[in-house]
Amino acid sequence: MIFCGTMVLQTAQAASRSMREKTGTKIVLKDHSGENKIETELCSQILELTSVSKINRAASHISYPGDFIPVIVKNDESDLNASVTLRAYDNTETDGPFAEEKYRLLDGSPIKEDQSGILVHSLLAELNGFQIGDTLTFAAENGSTAAGKITGIFFSGMERKQDDSTVSAYRIENQIFVDHALFEALYGEKDYYFIAVYTDDPENLSGLRQQIEPFASGEDIDITTSDLLYRQMQAPLEQVIRISSLTLMMIIIIAVIVISLLLCMWTRTRTKEMAVFISLGISKGSLFLQALTESFSLFALSAIGAAAVSSLFAGQLLHSLFETYELAVIANAGLSVTHLLTWLLVGSMIVFIAIGISIAPILRANPRDTLSKMEDKR
């Protein structure tokens, strides 16, 4: 019972720590007008905060295609109807339409902090005969150009719901995702319309927001927190940890009481034996060590059975404690060295305390008085 309870408790605690790092808890700063007005200086100030693990910046700008043609539906000779929209992200997987599942990557790989590239719509790729690995060139209003390689092709499913009067620059087919290096090569060190600030400790999210708010004071920036997923997943984990801690504590207390009673019954049958040994000059310490040796021998045998039984049932117990299948999968309970060492420490402590409680009255008694009482009983 101690072994199984220890496995459940430590696995739930490990899952809770892992969840803090992987749930993507963040604070979102977004320009109210949707324009690139969040300054790069603000990003630098946020990155200096100790609780910030990373940020994901997003910028957007109209661009002219250099060596390809956009998808055009509307009859219009304006510049916007011959342009595309470049959207720069540090990571397209964690924020934006791909993270919100509005767009789906059909082929290739996303843009990440350590992986640059260009993501194009499948219809735009089909129109121009693009494939992954092809090079695209873009031109800015100031005459500068920049090029990059296609690393992914995506699709939305909302293309047919667009109004035919939409100019090409705002159509889904002409939304092109690029890395910030290409974006800055075209427009220089531009500002951003969106910044997601991530932290490894969701419990300090409110404190982090209080630190960020002074930086954005006076600016037309909306600040929101995003930790709903963490709260939803953390609630059942906290219940498991509380229940497991209380259960383990009760098991330990009951184990000390029951084992002490059993050992007291066992030592009573050996009272005369120990009194004789003490009378013959054998030290009380040696008798105590002898009792420990015998008990720990039985404890070693119980360890084999406990390891086998708990490894079979701990996983099922953990799955039944979680409210959702996803949390049970994250926990993934299994026998580890940490579980084994904790269980051996707790089990040894229980045996030691129980032995001390049961044998202390005999070792404290005068052996002559003990032998006299037993003779009188006869």
Residue pairs with C-beta under 8 A, 6 or more apart in sequence:
1 251
1 255
2 248
2 251
2 252
2 255
2 306
2 343
2 346
2 347
2 350
3 306
3 307
3 309
3 310
3 314
3 339
3 343
3 347
4 309
4 310
4 313
4 314
4 317
5 244
5 247
5 248
5 251
6 248
6 339
6 342
6 343
6 346
7 310
7 314
7 318
7 333
7 334
7 335
7 339
8 240
8 244
8 314
8 317
8 318
8 321
8 333
9 241
9 244
9 245
9 248
10 336
10 338
10 339
10 342
11 314
11 318
11 331
11 332
11 333
11 334
11 339
12 237
12 240
12 241
12 244
12 318
12 321
12 331
13 241
14 331
15 237
15 327
15 330
15 331
15 332
16 234
16 237
16 238
16 241
18 330
19 230
19 233
19 234
19 237
19 330
20 200
20 201
20 202
20 203
20 230
21 200
23 202
23 227
23 229
23 230
23 233
24 94
24 198
24 226
24 229
25 198
25 199
25 202
25 205
25 226
25 227
25 230
26 196
26 197
26 198
26 199
26 225
26 226
26 227
27 196
27 197
27 199
27 205
27 208
27 209
27 212
27 223
27 224
27 225
27 226
28 194
28 195
28 196
28 197
28 222
28 223
28 224
28 225
28 226
29 38
29 42
29 194
29 195
29 196
29 197
29 212
29 216
29 221
29 222
29 223
30 193
30 194
30 195
30 221
30 222
30 224
31 37
31 38
31 192
31 193
31 194
31 220
31 221
31 222
32 220
32 221
32 222
33 220
34 193
35 193
36 59
36 60
36 61
36 190
36 191
36 192
36 193
37 191
37 193
37 219
37 220
37 221
38 191
38 192
38 193
38 194
38 195
38 219
38 221
39 191
40 189
40 191
40 192
42 195
42 215
42 216
42 219
43 55
43 57
43 192
43 195
45 215
46 52
46 55
46 195
46 197
46 212
46 215
47 55
49 208
49 211
49 212
51 199
51 200
51 201
51 204
51 207
51 208
51 211
52 197
52 198
52 199
52 208
53 198
53 199
53 200
54 113
54 198
55 90
55 195
55 196
55 197
55 198
56 89
56 90
56 91
56 94
56 95
56 195
56 196
56 198
57 88
57 89
57 90
57 180
57 192
57 194
57 195
58 87
58 88
58 89
58 95
58 96
58 192
58 193
58 194
58 195
58 196
59 87
59 88
59 180
59 183
59 190
59 191
59 192
59 193
60 85
60 86
60 87
60 88
60 193
61 85
61 86
61 140
61 183
61 186
61 187
61 190
62 80
62 83
62 84
62 85
62 86
62 169
63 83
63 84
63 85
63 86
63 138
63 139
63 140
63 176
63 186
64 79
64 82
64 83
64 84
64 138
64 139
64 140
64 141
65 82
65 83
65 84
65 136
65 137
65 138
65 139
66 136
66 137
66 138
66 139
66 145
66 147
67 136
67 137
68 124
68 128
68 130
68 136
69 127
69 128
70 82
70 83
70 84
70 124
70 168
70 169
70 171
70 173
70 174
71 121
71 123
71 124
71 127
71 168
71 171
71 173
71 174
72 81
72 82
72 168
73 162
73 164
73 166
73 168
73 171
74 81
74 164
74 165
74 166
74 167
74 168
76 167
78 167
80 167
80 168
80 169
80 170
81 167
81 168
81 169
82 168
83 168
83 169
83 174
84 138
84 168
84 169
84 174
84 175
84 176
85 169
85 170
85 174
85 175
85 176
86 138
86 176
86 177
86 178
86 182
86 183
86 186
87 96
87 175
87 176
87 177
87 178
88 177
88 178
88 179
88 180
88 182
88 183
89 95
89 96
89 111
89 177
89 179
89 180
90 111
90 112
90 113
90 179
90 180
91 110
91 111
91 112
91 113
92 98
92 99
92 110
92 111
92 112
92 119
92 177
93 99
93 110
93 112
94 196
94 198
95 194
95 196
96 177
97 103
97 156
98 104
98 105
98 110
98 154
102 156
102 158
103 154
103 155
103 156
104 154
104 155
104 156
104 157
105 119
105 152
105 153
105 154
106 122
106 153
106 154
106 155
107 132
107 152
107 153
108 117
108 119
108 132
108 150
108 151
108 152
108 153
109 115
109 117
109 151
109 152
110 119
110 151
110 152
111 117
111 119
111 151
111 152
111 177
111 178
111 179
115 151
116 148
116 151
116 179
116 181
116 182
117 148
117 149
117 150
117 151
117 152
117 178
117 179
118 136
118 148
118 149
118 150
118 151
118 152
118 176
118 177
118 178
118 179
118 182
119 150
119 151
119 152
119 153
119 154
119 176
119 177
119 178
120 130
120 136
120 150
120 152
120 153
120 154
120 176
121 153
121 154
121 155
121 156
121 172
121 173
121 174
121 175
121 176
122 153
122 154
122 155
123 159
123 173
124 130
124 173
124 174
124 176
125 131
125 150
125 153
130 136
130 150
130 153
131 150
132 150
132 151
132 152
132 153
133 149
133 150
134 149
134 150
135 147
135 148
135 149
135 150
136 147
136 148
136 149
136 150
136 176
137 145
137 146
137 147
138 145
138 146
138 147
138 182
138 186
139 145
139 186
140 146
140 186
140 187
142 187
144 185
144 186
144 187
145 186
146 182
146 185
146 186
147 182
148 178
148 179
148 182
154 177
156 172
158 172
159 172
159 173
162 171
162 172
168 174
183 190
184 190
196 226
197 208
197 212
199 205
199 208
202 227
202 230
202 234
205 225
205 227
206 225
209 223
209 225
212 223
213 223
216 223
233 324
233 326
233 327
233 330
236 321
236 322
236 323
236 324
236 327
237 322
237 327
239 321
240 318
240 321
240 322
243 321
244 321
252 346
252 350
255 350
255 354
256 350
256 353
256 354
256 357
259 350
259 351
259 354
260 353
260 354
260 357
260 358
263 295
263 354
263 355
263 357
263 358
263 359
264 357
264 358
266 358
267 274
267 291
267 358
267 359
267 362
271 362
271 370
271 374
272 370
272 371
272 374
274 287
274 362
274 363
274 367
275 362
275 365
275 367
275 370
275 371
275 374
276 367
276 371
277 287
278 284
278 287
278 363
278 367
279 367
279 368
279 371
284 363
287 359
287 363
288 355
288 359
288 363
291 355
291 358
291 359
292 351
292 352
292 355
295 351
295 354
295 355
296 348
296 351
299 347
299 348
299 351
302 347
303 344
303 347
306 343
307 335
307 340
310 335
311 334
311 335
314 333
314 335
315 333
315 334
317 333
318 328
318 331
318 333
319 325
319 328
322 328
322 331
362 370
